[in-house]
Amino acid sequence: MDNVANGSGGAIATNSTLVIPFSRADRRGKSAGIEVPDHCGNGHRLTVGNVRIDHRERRWRCRRCGNDRAAAFRDRQRTG
Protein backbone atom coordinates (compact mmCIF):
# COMPACT_ATOMS: atom_id res chain seq x y z
CA MET A 1 0.00 0.00 0.00
CA ASP A 2 1.41 3.42 -1.07
CA ASN A 3 0.94 6.74 0.65
CA VAL A 4 0.02 9.58 -1.68
CA ALA A 5 0.00 13.21 -0.54
CA ASN A 6 -3.26 15.00 -1.17
CA GLY A 7 -2.04 18.56 -0.60
CA SER A 8 -3.61 18.90 2.85
CA GLY A 9 -0.52 17.85 4.76
CA GLY A 10 -1.85 14.36 5.30
CA ALA A 11 -1.59 11.24 3.22
CA ILE A 12 -4.19 9.08 1.55
CA ALA A 13 -3.49 5.39 1.71
CA THR A 14 -3.95 3.75 -1.68
CA ASN A 15 -2.82 0.70 -3.57
CA SER A 16 -3.76 2.12 -6.96
CA THR A 17 -1.15 3.13 -9.54
CA LEU A 18 -3.72 4.47 -11.99
CA VAL A 19 -2.60 7.68 -13.69
CA ILE A 20 -5.37 10.08 -14.62
CA PRO A 21 -4.43 12.39 -17.52
CA PHE A 22 -5.74 15.95 -17.47
CA SER A 23 -6.77 17.11 -20.91
CA ARG A 24 -6.36 20.76 -19.94
CA ALA A 25 -3.20 20.36 -17.88
CA ASP A 26 -1.21 22.53 -20.28
CA ARG A 27 -3.72 25.39 -19.85
CA ARG A 28 -3.78 25.45 -16.05
CA GLY A 29 -2.03 28.42 -14.48
CA LYS A 30 -1.96 30.50 -17.66
CA SER A 31 -3.90 33.73 -17.51
CA ALA A 32 -6.50 34.50 -20.09
CA GLY A 33 -6.12 37.63 -22.16
CA ILE A 34 -6.94 40.84 -20.35
CA GLU A 35 -9.09 43.24 -22.32
CA VAL A 36 -8.10 46.88 -21.87
CA PRO A 37 -10.63 49.59 -22.80
CA ASP A 38 -9.68 52.79 -24.65
CA HIS A 39 -10.11 55.05 -21.60
CA CYS A 40 -10.04 54.57 -17.83
CA GLY A 41 -12.90 55.59 -15.55
CA ASN A 42 -11.41 59.07 -15.14
CA GLY A 43 -11.19 59.60 -18.91
CA HIS A 44 -7.44 59.08 -19.34
CA ARG A 45 -6.53 57.50 -22.68
CA LEU A 46 -5.06 54.03 -22.10
CA THR A 47 -2.05 53.76 -24.40
CA VAL A 48 0.92 51.41 -24.19
CA GLY A 49 2.81 53.95 -22.08
CA ASN A 50 -0.13 54.76 -19.80
CA VAL A 51 -1.38 51.30 -18.85
CA ARG A 52 0.15 48.73 -16.52
CA ILE A 53 -1.10 45.15 -16.62
CA ASP A 54 -1.26 43.46 -13.22
CA HIS A 55 -1.17 39.77 -14.14
CA ARG A 56 -1.49 38.56 -10.56
CA GLU A 57 -4.80 40.36 -10.07
CA ARG A 58 -5.73 39.94 -13.76
CA ARG A 59 -6.52 43.61 -14.27
CA TRP A 60 -5.12 46.75 -15.81
CA ARG A 61 -4.07 49.94 -14.04
CA CYS A 62 -3.96 53.48 -15.44
CA ARG A 63 -0.55 55.02 -14.68
CA ARG A 64 -1.90 58.60 -14.59
CA CYS A 65 -4.55 57.62 -12.07
CA GLY A 66 -1.87 55.86 -10.02
CA ASN A 67 0.32 58.97 -10.08
CA ASP A 68 -2.65 61.11 -9.03
CA ARG A 69 -3.45 58.72 -6.15
CA ALA A 70 0.19 58.74 -5.02
CA ALA A 71 0.36 62.56 -5.12
CA ALA A 72 -2.86 62.85 -3.09
CA PHE A 73 -1.49 60.35 -0.55
CA ARG A 74 1.77 62.31 -0.22
CA ASP A 75 -0.18 65.54 0.29
CA ARG A 76 -2.29 63.92 3.03
CA GLN A 77 0.86 62.64 4.76
CA ARG A 78 2.51 66.09 4.67
CA THR A 79 -0.48 67.97 6.04
CA GLY A 80 -1.20 65.36 8.69
HTML snippet that shows the backbone in 3Dmol.js (N, CA, C, O; Angstrom):
<script src="https://3Dmol.org/build/3Dmol-min.js"></script>
<div id="view" style="width:600px;height:400px;position:relative"></div>
<script>
const pdb = `
ATOM      1  N   MET A   1       0.848  -1.169   0.000  1.00  0.00           N
ATOM      2  CA  MET A   1       0.000   0.000   0.000  1.00  0.00           C
ATOM      3  C   MET A   1       0.898   1.238   0.000  1.00  0.00           C
ATOM      4  O   MET A   1       1.814   1.343   0.815  1.00  0.00           O
ATOM      5  N   ASP A   2       0.628   2.193  -0.933  1.00  0.00           N
ATOM      6  CA  ASP A   2       1.408   3.416  -1.069  1.00  0.00           C
ATOM      7  C   ASP A   2       0.700   4.557  -0.350  1.00  0.00           C
ATOM      8  O   ASP A   2      -0.522   4.567  -0.202  1.00  0.00           O
ATOM      9  N   ASN A   3       1.504   5.512   0.088  1.00  0.00           N
ATOM     10  CA  ASN A   3       0.941   6.737   0.652  1.00  0.00           C
ATOM     11  C   ASN A   3       1.102   7.841  -0.375  1.00  0.00           C
ATOM     12  O   ASN A   3       2.200   8.070  -0.881  1.00  0.00           O
ATOM     13  N   VAL A   4       0.025   8.518  -0.679  1.00  0.00           N
ATOM     14  CA  VAL A   4       0.023   9.580  -1.675  1.00  0.00           C
ATOM     15  C   VAL A   4      -0.416  10.865  -0.989  1.00  0.00           C
ATOM     16  O   VAL A   4      -1.450  10.893  -0.321  1.00  0.00           O
ATOM     17  N   ALA A   5       0.369  11.936  -1.151  1.00  0.00           N
ATOM     18  CA  ALA A   5       0.002  13.215  -0.540  1.00  0.00           C
ATOM     19  C   ALA A   5      -1.179  13.813  -1.283  1.00  0.00           C
ATOM     20  O   ALA A   5      -1.250  13.745  -2.510  1.00  0.00           O
ATOM     21  N   ASN A   6      -2.095  14.394  -0.545  1.00  0.00           N
ATOM     22  CA  ASN A   6      -3.265  15.000  -1.172  1.00  0.00           C
ATOM     23  C   ASN A   6      -3.244  16.519  -1.087  1.00  0.00           C
ATOM     24  O   ASN A   6      -4.241  17.158  -1.422  1.00  0.00           O
ATOM     25  N   GLY A   7      -2.149  17.112  -0.652  1.00  0.00           N
ATOM     26  CA  GLY A   7      -2.042  18.556  -0.598  1.00  0.00           C
ATOM     27  C   GLY A   7      -2.539  19.169   0.697  1.00  0.00           C
ATOM     28  O   GLY A   7      -2.421  20.380   0.883  1.00  0.00           O
ATOM     29  N   SER A   8      -3.095  18.364   1.601  1.00  0.00           N
ATOM     30  CA  SER A   8      -3.607  18.905   2.853  1.00  0.00           C
ATOM     31  C   SER A   8      -2.655  18.639   4.010  1.00  0.00           C
ATOM     32  O   SER A   8      -2.999  18.883   5.167  1.00  0.00           O
ATOM     33  N   GLY A   9      -1.472  18.147   3.708  1.00  0.00           N
ATOM     34  CA  GLY A   9      -0.518  17.850   4.760  1.00  0.00           C
ATOM     35  C   GLY A   9      -0.610  16.411   5.226  1.00  0.00           C
ATOM     36  O   GLY A   9       0.314  15.912   5.868  1.00  0.00           O
ATOM     37  N   GLY A  10      -1.683  15.748   4.923  1.00  0.00           N
ATOM     38  CA  GLY A  10      -1.853  14.357   5.303  1.00  0.00           C
ATOM     39  C   GLY A  10      -1.584  13.449   4.121  1.00  0.00           C
ATOM     40  O   GLY A  10      -1.177  13.913   3.055  1.00  0.00           O
ATOM     41  N   ALA A  11      -1.803  12.189   4.299  1.00  0.00           N
ATOM     42  CA  ALA A  11      -1.593  11.236   3.217  1.00  0.00           C
ATOM     43  C   ALA A  11      -2.835  10.381   3.062  1.00  0.00           C
ATOM     44  O   ALA A  11      -3.546  10.105   4.029  1.00  0.00           O
ATOM     45  N   ILE A  12      -3.080   9.972   1.847  1.00  0.00           N
ATOM     46  CA  ILE A  12      -4.194   9.084   1.553  1.00  0.00           C
ATOM     47  C   ILE A  12      -3.599   7.724   1.226  1.00  0.00           C
ATOM     48  O   ILE A  12      -2.786   7.592   0.311  1.00  0.00           O
ATOM     49  N   ALA A  13      -4.001   6.742   1.963  1.00  0.00           N
ATOM     50  CA  ALA A  13      -3.494   5.393   1.708  1.00  0.00           C
ATOM     51  C   ALA A  13      -4.180   4.836   0.469  1.00  0.00           C
ATOM     52  O   ALA A  13      -5.405   4.882   0.356  1.00  0.00           O
ATOM     53  N   THR A  14      -3.389   4.310  -0.458  1.00  0.00           N
ATOM     54  CA  THR A  14      -3.952   3.745  -1.678  1.00  0.00           C
ATOM     55  C   THR A  14      -3.048   2.640  -2.197  1.00  0.00           C
ATOM     56  O   THR A  14      -1.843   2.643  -1.944  1.00  0.00           O
ATOM     57  N   ASN A  15      -3.619   1.719  -2.907  1.00  0.00           N
ATOM     58  CA  ASN A  15      -2.823   0.698  -3.567  1.00  0.00           C
ATOM     59  C   ASN A  15      -2.993   0.790  -5.077  1.00  0.00           C
ATOM     60  O   ASN A  15      -2.656  -0.144  -5.805  1.00  0.00           O
ATOM     61  N   SER A  16      -3.512   1.910  -5.541  1.00  0.00           N
ATOM     62  CA  SER A  16      -3.758   2.117  -6.959  1.00  0.00           C
ATOM     63  C   SER A  16      -2.583   2.853  -7.597  1.00  0.00           C
ATOM     64  O   SER A  16      -2.037   3.786  -7.008  1.00  0.00           O
ATOM     65  N   THR A  17      -2.201   2.438  -8.783  1.00  0.00           N
ATOM     66  CA  THR A  17      -1.148   3.131  -9.541  1.00  0.00           C
ATOM     67  C   THR A  17      -1.731   3.741 -10.801  1.00  0.00           C
ATOM     68  O   THR A  17      -0.996   4.056 -11.737  1.00  0.00           O
ATOM     69  N   LEU A  18      -3.042   3.910 -10.834  1.00  0.00           N
ATOM     70  CA  LEU A  18      -3.724   4.467 -11.985  1.00  0.00           C
ATOM     71  C   LEU A  18      -3.345   5.931 -12.166  1.00  0.00           C
ATOM     72  O   LEU A  18      -3.417   6.714 -11.219  1.00  0.00           O
ATOM     73  N   VAL A  19      -2.943   6.301 -13.373  1.00  0.00           N
ATOM     74  CA  VAL A  19      -2.605   7.681 -13.691  1.00  0.00           C
ATOM     75  C   VAL A  19      -3.773   8.280 -14.452  1.00  0.00           C
ATOM     76  O   VAL A  19      -4.240   7.712 -15.439  1.00  0.00           O
ATOM     77  N   ILE A  20      -4.240   9.422 -13.990  1.00  0.00           N
ATOM     78  CA  ILE A  20      -5.372  10.084 -14.624  1.00  0.00           C
ATOM     79  C   ILE A  20      -4.846  11.277 -15.402  1.00  0.00           C
ATOM     80  O   ILE A  20      -4.372  12.238 -14.795  1.00  0.00           O
ATOM     81  N   PRO A  21      -4.915  11.245 -16.736  1.00  0.00           N
ATOM     82  CA  PRO A  21      -4.426  12.391 -17.519  1.00  0.00           C
ATOM     83  C   PRO A  21      -5.427  13.541 -17.479  1.00  0.00           C
ATOM     84  O   PRO A  21      -6.639  13.326 -17.494  1.00  0.00           O
ATOM     85  N   PHE A  22      -4.907  14.757 -17.429  1.00  0.00           N
ATOM     86  CA  PHE A  22      -5.742  15.946 -17.470  1.00  0.00           C
ATOM     87  C   PHE A  22      -5.655  16.519 -18.866  1.00  0.00           C
ATOM     88  O   PHE A  22      -4.569  16.865 -19.330  1.00  0.00           O
ATOM     89  N   SER A  23      -6.784  16.622 -19.538  1.00  0.00           N
ATOM     90  CA  SER A  23      -6.774  17.106 -20.914  1.00  0.00           C
ATOM     91  C   SER A  23      -6.410  18.582 -20.992  1.00  0.00           C
ATOM     92  O   SER A  23      -5.906  19.038 -22.018  1.00  0.00           O
ATOM     93  N   ARG A  24      -6.654  19.327 -19.936  1.00  0.00           N
ATOM     94  CA  ARG A  24      -6.363  20.757 -19.944  1.00  0.00           C
ATOM     95  C   ARG A  24      -5.167  21.086 -19.054  1.00  0.00           C
ATOM     96  O   ARG A  24      -5.029  22.228 -18.617  1.00  0.00           O
ATOM     97  N   ALA A  25      -4.326  20.140 -18.787  1.00  0.00           N
ATOM     98  CA  ALA A  25      -3.201  20.363 -17.882  1.00  0.00           C
ATOM     99  C   ALA A  25      -2.259  21.430 -18.406  1.00  0.00           C
ATOM    100  O   ALA A  25      -1.658  22.161 -17.618  1.00  0.00           O
ATOM    101  N   ASP A  26      -2.117  21.533 -19.726  1.00  0.00           N
ATOM    102  CA  ASP A  26      -1.215  22.532 -20.279  1.00  0.00           C
ATOM    103  C   ASP A  26      -1.791  23.938 -20.166  1.00  0.00           C
ATOM    104  O   ASP A  26      -1.045  24.910 -20.282  1.00  0.00           O
ATOM    105  N   ARG A  27      -3.089  24.074 -19.943  1.00  0.00           N
ATOM    106  CA  ARG A  27      -3.719  25.394 -19.855  1.00  0.00           C
ATOM    107  C   ARG A  27      -3.818  25.906 -18.423  1.00  0.00           C
ATOM    108  O   ARG A  27      -4.049  27.096 -18.207  1.00  0.00           O
ATOM    109  N   ARG A  28      -3.647  25.025 -17.447  1.00  0.00           N
ATOM    110  CA  ARG A  28      -3.782  25.453 -16.055  1.00  0.00           C
ATOM    111  C   ARG A  28      -2.678  26.434 -15.692  1.00  0.00           C
ATOM    112  O   ARG A  28      -1.529  26.251 -16.094  1.00  0.00           O
ATOM    113  N   GLY A  29      -3.011  27.458 -14.947  1.00  0.00           N
ATOM    114  CA  GLY A  29      -2.029  28.422 -14.482  1.00  0.00           C
ATOM    115  C   GLY A  29      -1.745  29.545 -15.455  1.00  0.00           C
ATOM    116  O   GLY A  29      -1.116  30.532 -15.073  1.00  0.00           O
ATOM    117  N   LYS A  30      -2.179  29.435 -16.688  1.00  0.00           N
ATOM    118  CA  LYS A  30      -1.959  30.499 -17.658  1.00  0.00           C
ATOM    119  C   LYS A  30      -3.128  31.465 -17.593  1.00  0.00           C
ATOM    120  O   LYS A  30      -4.285  31.048 -17.535  1.00  0.00           O
ATOM    121  N   SER A  31      -2.826  32.748 -17.603  1.00  0.00           N
ATOM    122  CA  SER A  31      -3.898  33.734 -17.512  1.00  0.00           C
ATOM    123  C   SER A  31      -4.522  33.961 -18.879  1.00  0.00           C
ATOM    124  O   SER A  31      -3.849  33.936 -19.909  1.00  0.00           O
ATOM    125  N   ALA A  32      -5.790  34.175 -18.855  1.00  0.00           N
ATOM    126  CA  ALA A  32      -6.496  34.501 -20.091  1.00  0.00           C
ATOM    127  C   ALA A  32      -6.151  35.929 -20.480  1.00  0.00           C
ATOM    128  O   ALA A  32      -5.649  36.695 -19.657  1.00  0.00           O
ATOM    129  N   GLY A  33      -6.411  36.282 -21.706  1.00  0.00           N
ATOM    130  CA  GLY A  33      -6.122  37.632 -22.161  1.00  0.00           C
ATOM    131  C   GLY A  33      -6.926  38.660 -21.386  1.00  0.00           C
ATOM    132  O   GLY A  33      -8.096  38.443 -21.071  1.00  0.00           O
ATOM    133  N   ILE A  34      -6.289  39.775 -21.086  1.00  0.00           N
ATOM    134  CA  ILE A  34      -6.939  40.843 -20.345  1.00  0.00           C
ATOM    135  C   ILE A  34      -7.335  41.923 -21.337  1.00  0.00           C
ATOM    136  O   ILE A  34      -6.484  42.481 -22.029  1.00  0.00           O
ATOM    137  N   GLU A  35      -8.618  42.214 -21.404  1.00  0.00           N
ATOM    138  CA  GLU A  35      -9.088  43.245 -22.324  1.00  0.00           C
ATOM    139  C   GLU A  35      -8.956  44.608 -21.664  1.00  0.00           C
ATOM    140  O   GLU A  35      -9.420  44.818 -20.543  1.00  0.00           O
ATOM    141  N   VAL A  36      -8.316  45.531 -22.373  1.00  0.00           N
ATOM    142  CA  VAL A  36      -8.103  46.884 -21.868  1.00  0.00           C
ATOM    143  C   VAL A  36      -8.957  47.835 -22.695  1.00  0.00           C
ATOM    144  O   VAL A  36      -8.853  47.846 -23.922  1.00  0.00           O
ATOM    145  N   PRO A  37      -9.802  48.636 -22.043  1.00  0.00           N
ATOM    146  CA  PRO A  37     -10.630  49.591 -22.797  1.00  0.00           C
ATOM    147  C   PRO A  37      -9.784  50.744 -23.327  1.00  0.00           C
ATOM    148  O   PRO A  37      -8.587  50.813 -23.049  1.00  0.00           O
ATOM    149  N   ASP A  38     -10.395  51.645 -24.085  1.00  0.00           N
ATOM    150  CA  ASP A  38      -9.675  52.788 -24.652  1.00  0.00           C
ATOM    151  C   ASP A  38      -9.388  53.864 -23.618  1.00  0.00           C
ATOM    152  O   ASP A  38      -8.378  54.562 -23.717  1.00  0.00           O
ATOM    153  N   HIS A  39     -10.269  54.011 -22.617  1.00  0.00           N
ATOM    154  CA  HIS A  39     -10.112  55.047 -21.599  1.00  0.00           C
ATOM    155  C   HIS A  39     -10.396  54.451 -20.223  1.00  0.00           C
ATOM    156  O   HIS A  39     -11.172  53.504 -20.096  1.00  0.00           O
ATOM    157  N   CYS A  40      -9.756  55.016 -19.189  1.00  0.00           N
ATOM    158  CA  CYS A  40     -10.040  54.572 -17.826  1.00  0.00           C
ATOM    159  C   CYS A  40     -11.301  55.270 -17.325  1.00  0.00           C
ATOM    160  O   CYS A  40     -11.900  56.060 -18.056  1.00  0.00           O
ATOM    161  N   GLY A  41     -11.701  54.996 -16.116  1.00  0.00           N
ATOM    162  CA  GLY A  41     -12.903  55.593 -15.545  1.00  0.00           C
ATOM    163  C   GLY A  41     -12.820  57.099 -15.368  1.00  0.00           C
ATOM    164  O   GLY A  41     -13.845  57.777 -15.307  1.00  0.00           O
ATOM    165  N   ASN A  42     -11.592  57.632 -15.286  1.00  0.00           N
ATOM    166  CA  ASN A  42     -11.407  59.075 -15.145  1.00  0.00           C
ATOM    167  C   ASN A  42     -11.189  59.756 -16.484  1.00  0.00           C
ATOM    168  O   ASN A  42     -10.928  60.958 -16.525  1.00  0.00           O
ATOM    169  N   GLY A  43     -11.290  59.018 -17.574  1.00  0.00           N
ATOM    170  CA  GLY A  43     -11.191  59.602 -18.909  1.00  0.00           C
ATOM    171  C   GLY A  43      -9.796  59.649 -19.497  1.00  0.00           C
ATOM    172  O   GLY A  43      -9.612  60.177 -20.594  1.00  0.00           O
ATOM    173  N   HIS A  44      -8.795  59.103 -18.788  1.00  0.00           N
ATOM    174  CA  HIS A  44      -7.440  59.084 -19.339  1.00  0.00           C
ATOM    175  C   HIS A  44      -7.359  58.060 -20.463  1.00  0.00           C
ATOM    176  O   HIS A  44      -7.891  56.957 -20.340  1.00  0.00           O
ATOM    177  N   ARG A  45      -6.696  58.421 -21.553  1.00  0.00           N
ATOM    178  CA  ARG A  45      -6.526  57.497 -22.678  1.00  0.00           C
ATOM    179  C   ARG A  45      -5.541  56.408 -22.270  1.00  0.00           C
ATOM    180  O   ARG A  45      -4.458  56.705 -21.765  1.00  0.00           O
ATOM    181  N   LEU A  46      -5.911  55.163 -22.484  1.00  0.00           N
ATOM    182  CA  LEU A  46      -5.063  54.034 -22.104  1.00  0.00           C
ATOM    183  C   LEU A  46      -4.220  53.605 -23.301  1.00  0.00           C
ATOM    184  O   LEU A  46      -4.668  52.836 -24.152  1.00  0.00           O
ATOM    185  N   THR A  47      -3.003  54.113 -23.349  1.00  0.00           N
ATOM    186  CA  THR A  47      -2.054  53.763 -24.398  1.00  0.00           C
ATOM    187  C   THR A  47      -1.038  52.791 -23.816  1.00  0.00           C
ATOM    188  O   THR A  47      -1.100  52.452 -22.634  1.00  0.00           O
ATOM    189  N   VAL A  48      -0.109  52.349 -24.644  1.00  0.00           N
ATOM    190  CA  VAL A  48       0.916  51.407 -24.187  1.00  0.00           C
ATOM    191  C   VAL A  48       1.728  52.015 -23.042  1.00  0.00           C
ATOM    192  O   VAL A  48       2.081  51.314 -22.093  1.00  0.00           O
ATOM    193  N   GLY A  49       2.024  53.308 -23.125  1.00  0.00           N
ATOM    194  CA  GLY A  49       2.811  53.954 -22.084  1.00  0.00           C
ATOM    195  C   GLY A  49       2.022  54.348 -20.853  1.00  0.00           C
ATOM    196  O   GLY A  49       2.618  54.705 -19.837  1.00  0.00           O
ATOM    197  N   ASN A  50       0.697  54.294 -20.912  1.00  0.00           N
ATOM    198  CA  ASN A  50      -0.125  54.758 -19.800  1.00  0.00           C
ATOM    199  C   ASN A  50      -0.875  53.632 -19.095  1.00  0.00           C
ATOM    200  O   ASN A  50      -1.660  53.899 -18.185  1.00  0.00           O
ATOM    201  N   VAL A  51      -0.658  52.407 -19.484  1.00  0.00           N
ATOM    202  CA  VAL A  51      -1.377  51.304 -18.851  1.00  0.00           C
ATOM    203  C   VAL A  51      -0.363  50.304 -18.304  1.00  0.00           C
ATOM    204  O   VAL A  51       0.663  50.029 -18.925  1.00  0.00           O
ATOM    205  N   ARG A  52      -0.678  49.765 -17.121  1.00  0.00           N
ATOM    206  CA  ARG A  52       0.150  48.726 -16.516  1.00  0.00           C
ATOM    207  C   ARG A  52      -0.758  47.523 -16.297  1.00  0.00           C
ATOM    208  O   ARG A  52      -1.833  47.643 -15.709  1.00  0.00           O
ATOM    209  N   ILE A  53      -0.320  46.373 -16.771  1.00  0.00           N
ATOM    210  CA  ILE A  53      -1.102  45.150 -16.623  1.00  0.00           C
ATOM    211  C   ILE A  53      -0.639  44.438 -15.362  1.00  0.00           C
ATOM    212  O   ILE A  53       0.541  44.111 -15.230  1.00  0.00           O
ATOM    213  N   ASP A  54      -1.551  44.199 -14.441  1.00  0.00           N
ATOM    214  CA  ASP A  54      -1.261  43.460 -13.223  1.00  0.00           C
ATOM    215  C   ASP A  54      -1.732  42.027 -13.443  1.00  0.00           C
ATOM    216  O   ASP A  54      -2.917  41.726 -13.298  1.00  0.00           O
ATOM    217  N   HIS A  55      -0.798  41.145 -13.793  1.00  0.00           N
ATOM    218  CA  HIS A  55      -1.171  39.769 -14.137  1.00  0.00           C
ATOM    219  C   HIS A  55      -1.634  38.980 -12.915  1.00  0.00           C
ATOM    220  O   HIS A  55      -2.468  38.083 -13.034  1.00  0.00           O
ATOM    221  N   ARG A  56      -1.099  39.309 -11.754  1.00  0.00           N
ATOM    222  CA  ARG A  56      -1.490  38.558 -10.563  1.00  0.00           C
ATOM    223  C   ARG A  56      -2.960  38.793 -10.232  1.00  0.00           C
ATOM    224  O   ARG A  56      -3.681  37.859  -9.881  1.00  0.00           O
ATOM    225  N   GLU A  57      -3.398  40.040 -10.344  1.00  0.00           N
ATOM    226  CA  GLU A  57      -4.802  40.359 -10.074  1.00  0.00           C
ATOM    227  C   GLU A  57      -5.663  40.295 -11.330  1.00  0.00           C
ATOM    228  O   GLU A  57      -6.878  40.481 -11.261  1.00  0.00           O
ATOM    229  N   ARG A  58      -5.043  40.035 -12.470  1.00  0.00           N
ATOM    230  CA  ARG A  58      -5.733  39.943 -13.763  1.00  0.00           C
ATOM    231  C   ARG A  58      -6.541  41.200 -14.067  1.00  0.00           C
ATOM    232  O   ARG A  58      -7.732  41.137 -14.373  1.00  0.00           O
ATOM    233  N   ARG A  59      -5.860  42.348 -13.976  1.00  0.00           N
ATOM    234  CA  ARG A  59      -6.517  43.611 -14.273  1.00  0.00           C
ATOM    235  C   ARG A  59      -5.495  44.604 -14.783  1.00  0.00           C
ATOM    236  O   ARG A  59      -4.287  44.383 -14.691  1.00  0.00           O
ATOM    237  N   TRP A  60      -5.993  45.690 -15.318  1.00  0.00           N
ATOM    238  CA  TRP A  60      -5.116  46.746 -15.808  1.00  0.00           C
ATOM    239  C   TRP A  60      -5.175  47.923 -14.851  1.00  0.00           C
ATOM    240  O   TRP A  60      -6.143  48.082 -14.107  1.00  0.00           O
ATOM    241  N   ARG A  61      -4.134  48.747 -14.875  1.00  0.00           N
ATOM    242  CA  ARG A  61      -4.065  49.945 -14.040  1.00  0.00           C
ATOM    243  C   ARG A  61      -3.638  51.132 -14.892  1.00  0.00           C
ATOM    244  O   ARG A  61      -2.695  51.025 -15.675  1.00  0.00           O
ATOM    245  N   CYS A  62      -4.314  52.245 -14.748  1.00  0.00           N
ATOM    246  CA  CYS A  62      -3.961  53.481 -15.440  1.00  0.00           C
ATOM    247  C   CYS A  62      -2.813  54.139 -14.673  1.00  0.00           C
ATOM    248  O   CYS A  62      -2.937  54.395 -13.475  1.00  0.00           O
ATOM    249  N   ARG A  63      -1.701  54.414 -15.350  1.00  0.00           N
ATOM    250  CA  ARG A  63      -0.547  55.021 -14.679  1.00  0.00           C
ATOM    251  C   ARG A  63      -0.841  56.443 -14.214  1.00  0.00           C
ATOM    252  O   ARG A  63      -0.396  56.836 -13.135  1.00  0.00           O
ATOM    253  N   ARG A  64      -1.583  57.226 -15.003  1.00  0.00           N
ATOM    254  CA  ARG A  64      -1.899  58.601 -14.593  1.00  0.00           C
ATOM    255  C   ARG A  64      -2.759  58.607 -13.342  1.00  0.00           C
ATOM    256  O   ARG A  64      -2.545  59.424 -12.447  1.00  0.00           O
ATOM    257  N   CYS A  65      -3.727  57.709 -13.271  1.00  0.00           N
ATOM    258  CA  CYS A  65      -4.552  57.622 -12.066  1.00  0.00           C
ATOM    259  C   CYS A  65      -3.695  57.205 -10.869  1.00  0.00           C
ATOM    260  O   CYS A  65      -3.879  57.713  -9.763  1.00  0.00           O
ATOM    261  N   GLY A  66      -2.764  56.286 -11.092  1.00  0.00           N
ATOM    262  CA  GLY A  66      -1.866  55.860 -10.021  1.00  0.00           C
ATOM    263  C   GLY A  66      -0.992  56.998  -9.536  1.00  0.00           C
ATOM    264  O   GLY A  66      -0.770  57.145  -8.334  1.00  0.00           O
ATOM    265  N   ASN A  67      -0.489  57.811 -10.470  1.00  0.00           N
ATOM    266  CA  ASN A  67       0.318  58.970 -10.085  1.00  0.00           C
ATOM    267  C   ASN A  67      -0.522  59.978  -9.310  1.00  0.00           C
ATOM    268  O   ASN A  67      -0.052  60.556  -8.330  1.00  0.00           O
ATOM    269  N   ASP A  68      -1.759  60.190  -9.742  1.00  0.00           N
ATOM    270  CA  ASP A  68      -2.654  61.109  -9.032  1.00  0.00           C
ATOM    271  C   ASP A  68      -2.949  60.608  -7.616  1.00  0.00           C
ATOM    272  O   ASP A  68      -2.952  61.392  -6.667  1.00  0.00           O
ATOM    273  N   ARG A  69      -3.198  59.299  -7.475  1.00  0.00           N
ATOM    274  CA  ARG A  69      -3.450  58.725  -6.149  1.00  0.00           C
ATOM    275  C   ARG A  69      -2.229  58.872  -5.254  1.00  0.00           C
ATOM    276  O   ARG A  69      -2.359  59.203  -4.076  1.00  0.00           O
ATOM    277  N   ALA A  70      -1.035  58.627  -5.807  1.00  0.00           N
ATOM    278  CA  ALA A  70       0.193  58.739  -5.017  1.00  0.00           C
ATOM    279  C   ALA A  70       0.431  60.182  -4.579  1.00  0.00           C
ATOM    280  O   ALA A  70       0.842  60.421  -3.443  1.00  0.00           O
ATOM    281  N   ALA A  71       0.177  61.145  -5.466  1.00  0.00           N
ATOM    282  CA  ALA A  71       0.360  62.558  -5.116  1.00  0.00           C
ATOM    283  C   ALA A  71      -0.624  62.971  -4.024  1.00  0.00           C
ATOM    284  O   ALA A  71      -0.249  63.692  -3.099  1.00  0.00           O
ATOM    285  N   ALA A  72      -1.870  62.525  -4.117  1.00  0.00           N
ATOM    286  CA  ALA A  72      -2.865  62.846  -3.092  1.00  0.00           C
ATOM    287  C   ALA A  72      -2.469  62.230  -1.754  1.00  0.00           C
ATOM    288  O   ALA A  72      -2.643  62.855  -0.708  1.00  0.00           O
ATOM    289  N   PHE A  73      -1.938  61.011  -1.780  1.00  0.00           N
ATOM    290  CA  PHE A  73      -1.490  60.352  -0.553  1.00  0.00           C
ATOM    291  C   PHE A  73      -0.335  61.128   0.076  1.00  0.00           C
ATOM    292  O   PHE A  73      -0.322  61.347   1.287  1.00  0.00           O
ATOM    293  N   ARG A  74       0.638  61.547  -0.745  1.00  0.00           N
ATOM    294  CA  ARG A  74       1.773  62.311  -0.215  1.00  0.00           C
ATOM    295  C   ARG A  74       1.307  63.631   0.394  1.00  0.00           C
ATOM    296  O   ARG A  74       1.811  64.046   1.438  1.00  0.00           O
ATOM    297  N   ASP A  75       0.352  64.288  -0.250  1.00  0.00           N
ATOM    298  CA  ASP A  75      -0.184  65.540   0.290  1.00  0.00           C
ATOM    299  C   ASP A  75      -0.866  65.316   1.640  1.00  0.00           C
ATOM    300  O   ASP A  75      -0.703  66.115   2.563  1.00  0.00           O
ATOM    301  N   ARG A  76      -1.628  64.229   1.752  1.00  0.00           N
ATOM    302  CA  ARG A  76      -2.287  63.925   3.030  1.00  0.00           C
ATOM    303  C   ARG A  76      -1.262  63.638   4.122  1.00  0.00           C
ATOM    304  O   ARG A  76      -1.460  64.024   5.274  1.00  0.00           O
ATOM    305  N   GLN A  77      -0.172  62.964   3.772  1.00  0.00           N
ATOM    306  CA  GLN A  77       0.855  62.643   4.759  1.00  0.00           C
ATOM    307  C   GLN A  77       1.584  63.898   5.232  1.00  0.00           C
ATOM    308  O   GLN A  77       1.939  64.008   6.405  1.00  0.00           O
ATOM    309  N   ARG A  78       1.808  64.848   4.317  1.00  0.00           N
ATOM    310  CA  ARG A  78       2.510  66.091   4.672  1.00  0.00           C
ATOM    311  C   ARG A  78       1.669  66.972   5.582  1.00  0.00           C
ATOM    312  O   ARG A  78       2.175  67.556   6.540  1.00  0.00           O
ATOM    313  N   THR A  79       0.384  67.061   5.273  1.00  0.00           N
ATOM    314  CA  THR A  79      -0.483  67.966   6.035  1.00  0.00           C
ATOM    315  C   THR A  79      -0.961  67.342   7.338  1.00  0.00           C
ATOM    316  O   THR A  79      -1.430  68.046   8.233  1.00  0.00           O
ATOM    317  N   GLY A  80      -0.845  66.039   7.443  1.00  0.00           N
ATOM    318  CA  GLY A  80      -1.200  65.360   8.686  1.00  0.00           C
ATOM    319  C   GLY A  80      -2.617  65.125   8.809  1.00  0.00           C
ATOM    320  O   GLY A  80      -3.065  64.561   9.808  1.00  0.00           O
TER     321      GLY A  80
END
`;
const viewer = $3Dmol.createViewer("view");
viewer.addModel(pdb, "pdb");
viewer.setStyle({}, {cartoon: {color: "spectrum"}});
viewer.zoomTo();
viewer.render();
</script>
